Amino acid sequence: QVTLVESGGGSVQAGGSLRLSCAASGATYPSDCMGWFRQAPGKEREGVAAIDSDDNTIYADFVEGRFTISKDNAKNTVYLQMDSLRPDDTALYYCAAEPQMSTYSRDYALNPDEYTHWGQGTRVTVSS
């Protein structure tokens, strides 16, 4: 069992920054792949960024260089640094872990269906 707890969400103005954290625990950490996803009201959950056990990263196109995913294995924590936030970044952000990702590629790593373990989410609100 893997437990994921997100933190760091909040309300910021457009152009601001936030750093999300995901503290992981459980026998299967570190996982093959850790990902950040988000879900805005009325929309489907979408992949934001992913990082594998070798620190290879994948980002969604809409990130456009504004976000950085990283991890600290000593602290069992994955981070999402978000800069230049925009109102359309407003969403509930989730951390996810997949112990055995079959293929580390954009189609898999940013697909929520490929992940087994999920956190409860942390809310991000960006005002204009």
N, CA, C and O of each residue as an XYZ file, in Angstrom:
512
protein
N       0.837     -1.186      0.000
C       0.000      0.000      0.000
C       0.882      1.250      0.000
O       1.832      1.346      0.777
N       0.569      2.186     -0.859
C       1.276      3.449     -0.926
C       0.315      4.549     -0.490
O      -0.816      4.619     -0.971
N       0.760      5.388      0.402
C      -0.026      6.530      0.842
C       0.621      7.798      0.325
O       1.825      8.004      0.479
N      -0.191      8.648     -0.292
C       0.303      9.907     -0.854
C      -0.469     11.052     -0.220
O      -1.698     11.021     -0.155
N       0.255     12.062      0.247
C      -0.382     13.220      0.870
C       0.161     14.484      0.216
O       1.349     14.791      0.311
N      -0.728     15.205     -0.446
C      -0.333     16.443     -1.106
C      -0.479     17.634     -0.163
O      -1.291     17.623      0.762
N       0.324     18.654     -0.421
C       0.225     19.913      0.309
C       0.794     21.016     -0.573
O       1.420     20.757     -1.601
N       0.561     22.250     -0.147
C       1.150     23.387     -0.846
C       0.202     24.158     -1.732
O       0.583     25.183     -2.296
N      -1.030     23.686     -1.868
C      -1.991     24.432     -2.663
C      -2.396     25.725     -1.981
O      -2.072     25.955     -0.815
N      -3.099     26.557     -2.709
C      -3.540     27.816     -2.148
C      -4.078     28.725     -3.220
O      -4.322     28.301     -4.350
N      -4.265     29.986     -2.858
C      -4.788     30.995     -3.778
C      -3.699     32.012     -4.087
O      -3.075     32.565     -3.181
N      -3.480     32.250     -5.364
C      -2.477     33.217     -5.791
C      -3.035     34.034     -6.937
O      -4.023     33.656     -7.568
N      -2.391     35.155     -7.197
C      -2.763     35.953     -8.350
C      -2.016     35.457     -9.581
O      -0.975     34.809     -9.474
N      -2.560     35.768    -10.743
C      -1.909     35.384    -11.988
C      -0.471     35.902    -12.007
O      -0.190     37.031    -11.607
N       0.421     35.044    -12.482
C       1.833     35.375    -12.487
C       2.578     34.900    -11.255
O       3.809     34.927    -11.223
N       1.848     34.470    -10.250
C       2.459     34.007     -9.014
C       2.979     32.578     -9.104
O       2.923     31.938    -10.154
N       3.488     32.097     -7.967
C       4.097     30.762     -7.914
C       3.575     29.987     -6.713
O       3.172     30.558     -5.700
N       3.595     28.694     -6.859
C       3.302     27.774     -5.769
C       4.194     26.549     -5.922
O       4.578     26.183     -7.033
N       4.517     25.928     -4.807
C       5.220     24.650     -4.864
C       4.375     23.602     -4.154
O       4.114     23.699     -2.955
N       3.963     22.621     -4.903
C       3.207     21.513     -4.349
C       4.160     20.412     -3.904
O       5.196     20.174     -4.526
N       3.791     19.756     -2.829
C       4.582     18.636     -2.325
C       3.699     17.402     -2.217
O       2.499     17.501     -1.961
N       4.302     16.257     -2.414
C       3.601     14.981     -2.277
C       4.483     14.060     -1.447
O       5.516     13.576     -1.911
N       4.056     13.828     -0.216
C       4.805     12.953      0.681
C       4.292     11.528      0.508
O       3.097     11.262      0.644
N       5.209     10.624      0.209
C       4.842      9.242     -0.069
C       5.354      8.308      1.003
O       6.428      8.519      1.567
N       4.591      7.292      1.276
C       5.020      6.259      2.211
C       4.461      4.926      1.754
O       3.456      4.871      1.045
N       5.122      3.848      2.167
C       4.634      2.535      1.778
C       5.730      1.687      1.201
O       6.790      2.191      0.832
N       5.480      0.406      1.121
C       6.500     -0.563      0.746
C       6.965     -0.420     -0.687
O       8.087     -0.819     -0.996
N       6.159      0.128     -1.569
C       6.524      0.170     -2.973
C       7.174      1.485     -3.391
O       7.395      1.714     -4.580
N       7.483      2.356     -2.422
C       8.182      3.592     -2.784
C       9.680      3.339     -2.761
O      10.120      2.616     -1.867
N      10.499      3.859     -3.650
C      10.095      4.705     -4.770
C       9.449      3.907     -5.892
O       9.845      2.778     -6.179
N       8.456      4.510     -6.517
C       7.733      3.870     -7.602
C       8.454      4.086     -8.920
O       9.329      4.944     -9.036
N       8.073      3.295     -9.905
C       8.601      3.491    -11.250
C       8.341      4.903    -11.736
O       9.190      5.526    -12.373
N       7.157      5.393    -11.425
C       6.741      6.676    -11.977
C       5.860      7.409    -10.974
O       4.969      6.820    -10.362
N       6.119      8.681    -10.818
C       5.297      9.553     -9.999
C       4.762     10.650    -10.911
O       5.481     11.174    -11.762
N       3.511     10.984    -10.725
C       2.925     11.992    -11.592
C       2.085     13.004    -10.841
O       1.584     12.744     -9.747
N       1.947     14.156    -11.453
C       1.004     15.182    -10.977
C      -0.094     15.307    -12.022
O       0.163     15.369    -13.225
N      -1.315     15.344    -11.528
C      -2.480     15.498    -12.377
C      -3.340     16.627    -11.829
O      -3.155     17.063    -10.692
N      -4.272     17.095    -12.634
C      -5.181     18.123    -12.143
C      -6.559     17.915    -12.741
O      -6.725     17.328    -13.810
N      -7.539     18.421    -12.007
C      -8.921     18.336    -12.482
C      -9.636     19.633    -12.141
O      -9.803     19.981    -10.973
N     -10.050     20.332    -13.170
C     -10.815     21.563    -13.001
C     -12.301     21.213    -12.971
O     -12.695     20.167    -13.486
N     -13.120     22.063    -12.382
C     -14.561     21.782    -12.325
C     -15.141     21.544    -13.715
O     -14.935     22.335    -14.636
N     -15.871     20.438    -13.845
C     -16.510     20.125    -15.112
C     -15.605     19.548    -16.172
O     -16.036     19.315    -17.301
N     -14.352     19.315    -15.820
C     -13.393     18.782    -16.794
C     -12.837     17.449    -16.323
O     -12.928     17.100    -15.146
N     -12.265     16.720    -17.255
C     -11.644     15.448    -16.914
C     -10.273     15.671    -16.263
O      -9.644     16.714    -16.441
N      -9.845     14.692    -15.530
C      -8.519     14.743    -14.931
C      -7.475     14.654    -16.037
O      -7.595     13.830    -16.943
N      -6.451     15.502    -15.963
C      -5.421     15.518    -16.995
C      -4.032     15.481    -16.375
O      -3.803     15.973    -15.271
N      -3.120     14.884    -17.120
C      -1.756     14.802    -16.659
C      -1.038     16.134    -16.781
O      -1.221     16.859    -17.759
N      -0.225     16.452    -15.791
C       0.538     17.688    -15.775
C       2.020     17.398    -15.991
O       2.652     17.981    -16.872
N       2.566     16.498    -15.184
C       3.988     16.180    -15.257
C       4.229     14.826    -14.615
O       3.453     14.375    -13.772
N       5.312     14.186    -15.022
C       5.682     12.896    -14.454
C       7.191     12.801    -14.338
O       7.932     13.479    -15.049
N       7.634     11.939    -13.419
C       9.063     11.717    -13.224
C       9.275     10.244    -12.920
O       8.528      9.651    -12.143
N      10.294      9.654    -13.533
C      10.526      8.229    -13.290
C      11.667      8.037    -12.291
O      12.208      9.004    -11.754
N      12.018      6.788    -12.054
C      13.012      6.468    -11.029
C      14.406      6.984    -11.388
O      15.263      7.111    -10.514
N      14.635      7.279    -12.668
C      15.922      7.848    -13.098
C      15.863      9.364    -13.253
O      16.777      9.974    -13.807
N      14.788      9.965    -12.762
C      14.599     11.425    -12.809
C      14.354     11.944    -14.226
O      14.554     13.130    -14.491
N      13.929     11.079    -15.126
C      13.502     11.556    -16.437
C      12.114     12.181    -16.277
O      11.254     11.624    -15.596
N      11.904     13.321    -16.898
C      10.643     14.045    -16.706
C       9.869     14.186    -18.014
O      10.438     14.216    -19.106
N       8.561     14.270    -17.859
C       7.649     14.476    -18.986
C       6.650     15.540    -18.557
O       6.178     15.542    -17.420
N       6.335     16.443    -19.480
C       5.389     17.516    -19.172
C       4.288     17.582    -20.223
O       4.498     17.271    -21.396
N       3.126     17.990    -19.772
C       2.042     18.258    -20.704
C       2.371     19.509    -21.517
O       3.107     20.383    -21.059
N       1.826     19.583    -22.708
C       2.129     20.720    -23.583
C       1.736     22.053    -22.957
O       2.404     23.066    -23.168
N       0.660     22.050    -22.194
C       0.184     23.322    -21.648
C       1.113     23.880    -20.567
O       0.987     25.041    -20.179
N       2.029     23.070    -20.090
C       2.962     23.560    -19.071
C       3.856     24.654    -19.638
O       4.135     25.646    -18.965
N       4.306     24.469    -20.880
C       5.056     25.508    -21.595
C       6.231     26.041    -20.785
O       6.500     27.242    -20.795
N       6.933     25.151    -20.082
C       8.127     25.540    -19.357
C       7.882     26.240    -18.037
O       8.831     26.723    -17.419
N       6.640     26.312    -17.583
C       6.308     27.050    -16.368
C       6.431     26.196    -15.102
O       6.628     26.734    -14.013
N       6.317     24.888    -15.235
C       6.322     23.994    -14.078
C       7.563     23.105    -14.109
O       8.110     22.804    -15.170
N       7.992     22.691    -12.908
C       9.113     21.764    -12.792
C       8.772     20.680    -11.783
O       8.426     20.971    -10.638
N       8.872     19.434    -12.212
C       8.672     18.309    -11.298
C      10.035     17.809    -10.830
O      10.989     17.745    -11.606
N      10.110     17.462     -9.563
C      11.359     16.943     -9.014
C      11.030     16.031     -7.839
O       9.894     15.993     -7.367
N      12.027     15.306     -7.380
C      11.798     14.452     -6.215
C      13.030     14.360     -5.349
O      14.161     14.514     -5.810
N      12.778     14.105     -4.091
C      13.832     13.925     -3.108
C      13.602     12.560     -2.474
O      12.753     12.413     -1.595
N      14.355     11.571     -2.917
C      14.129     10.213     -2.424
C      14.427     10.092     -0.932
O      13.814      9.277     -0.243
N      15.353     10.890     -0.434
C      15.670     10.838      0.996
C      14.477     11.266      1.846
O      14.316     10.817      2.981
N      13.647     12.137      1.281
C      12.468     12.621      2.002
C      11.185     11.951      1.517
O      10.097     12.258      2.005
N      11.312     11.040      0.561
C      10.131     10.375     -0.012
C       9.097     11.395     -0.487
O       7.901     11.237     -0.243
N       9.560     12.423     -1.156
C       8.682     13.529     -1.541
C       8.904     13.911     -3.000
O      10.035     13.970     -3.484
N       7.802     14.166     -3.681
C       7.814     14.667     -5.044
C       7.253     16.082     -5.025
O       6.301     16.377     -4.303
N       7.851     16.945     -5.822
C       7.462     18.349     -5.842
C       6.976     18.759     -7.230
O       7.344     18.165     -8.243
N       6.146     19.780     -7.241
C       5.772     20.442     -8.485
C       5.892     21.939     -8.247
O       5.041     22.552     -7.601
N       6.959     22.516     -8.780
C       7.139     23.966     -8.715
C       6.373     24.581     -9.868
O       6.613     24.254    -11.030
N       5.453     25.471     -9.544
C       4.611     26.092    -10.558
C       4.852     27.595    -10.558
O       4.591     28.271     -9.563
N       5.340     28.105    -11.651
C       5.598     29.535    -11.817
C       4.719     30.101    -12.926
O       4.130     29.355    -13.709
N       4.638     31.419    -12.984
C       3.837     32.087    -14.015
C       2.439     31.486    -14.109
O       1.945     31.194    -15.198
N       1.820     31.309    -12.966
C       0.501     30.684    -12.932
C      -0.531     31.554    -13.637
O      -0.464     32.783    -13.623
N      -1.481     30.869    -14.250
C      -2.549     31.531    -14.992
C      -3.896     31.102    -14.404
O      -3.980     30.068    -13.742
N      -4.939     31.884    -14.640
C      -6.262     31.486    -14.114
C      -6.711     30.108    -14.588
O      -7.415     29.408    -13.861
N      -6.314     29.709    -15.796
C      -6.741     28.391    -16.268
C      -5.942     27.255    -15.637
O      -6.179     26.090    -15.957
N      -5.007     27.567    -14.752
C      -4.331     26.529    -13.960
C      -5.136     26.174    -12.709
O      -4.767     25.258    -11.973
N      -6.211     26.882    -12.471
C      -7.057     26.621    -11.309
C      -7.639     25.215    -11.395
O      -8.289     24.862    -12.379
N      -7.399     24.413    -10.351
C      -7.847     23.019    -10.358
C      -7.488     22.369     -9.032
O      -6.790     22.946     -8.198
N      -7.979     21.167     -8.865
C      -7.546     20.299     -7.777
C      -6.382     19.474     -8.321
O      -6.525     18.767     -9.319
N      -5.244     19.568     -7.666
C      -4.040     18.895     -8.128
C      -3.805     17.624     -7.313
O      -3.840     17.633     -6.082
N      -3.566     16.539     -8.034
C      -3.367     15.234     -7.414
C      -1.968     14.699     -7.694
O      -1.388     14.930     -8.755
N      -1.460     13.994     -6.731
C      -0.227     13.234     -6.895
C      -0.607     11.771     -7.109
O      -1.565     11.282     -6.509
N       0.133     11.081     -7.951
C      -0.139      9.683     -8.216
C       1.163      8.905     -8.320
O       2.208      9.456     -8.666
N       1.082      7.619     -8.016
C       2.260      6.751     -8.080
C       1.902      5.454     -8.777
O       0.838      4.878     -8.549
N       2.801      5.009     -9.621
C       2.630      3.731    -10.283
C       3.888      2.899    -10.034
O       4.958      3.239    -10.538
N       3.772      1.813     -9.262
C       4.948      1.006     -8.935
C       5.628      0.391    -10.152
O       6.850      0.243    -10.168
N       4.857      0.034    -11.163
C       5.443     -0.612    -12.336
C       4.790     -0.058    -13.596
O       3.789     -0.588    -14.079
N       5.370      1.009    -14.116
C       4.881      1.597    -15.357
C       5.401      0.759    -16.512
O       6.608      0.548    -16.638
N       4.484      0.274    -17.366
C       4.894     -0.630    -18.441
C       5.809      0.059    -19.442
O       6.794     -0.525    -19.895
N       5.490      1.278    -19.780
C       6.306      2.048    -20.722
C       6.344      3.493    -20.264
O       5.297      4.103    -20.049
N       7.534      4.046    -20.111
C       7.639      5.444    -19.673
C       7.665      6.318    -20.923
O       8.706      6.569    -21.530
N       6.461      6.768    -21.270
C       6.327      7.659    -22.419
C       5.189      8.619    -22.112
O       4.468      8.456    -21.128
N       5.042      9.611    -22.958
C       4.021     10.625    -22.715
C       2.627      9.983    -22.642
O       1.827     10.338    -21.777
N       2.343      9.060    -23.529
C       1.015      8.446    -23.569
C       0.701      7.685    -22.290
O      -0.461      7.601    -21.892
N       1.705      7.139    -21.650
C       1.482      6.375    -20.430
C       1.620      7.260    -19.192
O       0.748      7.257    -18.323
N       2.697      8.003    -19.115
C       3.032      8.728    -17.884
C       2.059      9.869    -17.592
O       1.922     10.280    -16.440
N       1.388     10.379    -18.611
C       0.414     11.454    -18.385
C      -1.026     10.953    -18.471
O      -1.963     11.747    -18.553
N      -1.192      9.651    -18.453
C      -2.525      9.047    -18.526
C      -2.939      8.599    -17.126
O      -2.308      7.702    -16.567
N      -3.976      9.193    -16.545
C      -4.358      8.825    -15.182
C      -4.748      7.349    -15.040
O      -4.647      6.790    -13.948
N      -5.182      6.726    -16.107
C      -5.573      5.316    -16.039
C      -4.395      4.389    -15.777
O      -4.587      3.234    -15.396
N      -3.174      4.885    -15.980
C      -1.979      4.053    -15.794
C      -1.488      4.040    -14.347
O      -0.526      3.339    -14.033
N      -2.128      4.798    -13.469
C      -1.639      4.934    -12.097
C      -2.519      4.188    -11.115
O      -3.743      4.169    -11.239
N      -1.869      3.571    -10.133
C      -2.583      2.766     -9.152
C      -2.924      3.537     -7.882
O      -4.009      3.372     -7.325
N      -2.002      4.376     -7.425
C      -2.146      5.024     -6.121
C      -2.328      6.526     -6.293
O      -1.663      7.162     -7.111
N      -3.240      7.074     -5.506
C      -3.584      8.489     -5.617
C      -3.670      9.151     -4.259
O      -4.042      8.523     -3.268
N      -3.322     10.431     -4.223
C      -3.553     11.231     -3.046
C      -4.938     11.849     -3.090
O      -5.712     11.610     -4.017
N      -5.240     12.648     -2.075
C      -6.561     13.252     -1.959
C      -6.669     14.582     -2.699
O      -7.768     15.082     -2.936
N      -5.531     15.144     -3.059
C      -5.552     16.386     -3.832
C      -5.328     17.618     -2.986
O      -5.609     17.633     -1.787
N      -4.816     18.651     -3.633
C      -4.646     19.955     -3.011
C      -5.127     21.003     -4.008
O      -4.813     20.937     -5.197
N      -5.890     21.966     -3.511
C      -6.547     22.909     -4.417
C      -5.661     24.096     -4.733
O      -5.018     24.672     -3.855
N      -5.644     24.443     -6.005
C      -4.927     25.627     -6.489
C      -5.929     26.563     -7.155
O      -6.672     26.166     -8.052
N      -5.935     27.806     -6.701
C      -6.826     28.816     -7.282
C      -5.985     30.001     -7.726
O      -5.245     30.584     -6.933
N      -6.105     30.349     -8.993
C      -5.348     31.466     -9.547
C      -6.337     32.535    -10.009
O      -7.192     32.276    -10.856
N      -6.215     33.709     -9.459
C      -7.124     34.804     -9.805
C      -6.453     35.771    -10.766
O      -5.232     35.933    -10.764
N      -7.267     36.403    -11.577
C      -6.737     37.345    -12.580
C      -6.602     38.748    -12.017
O      -6.174     39.659    -12.725
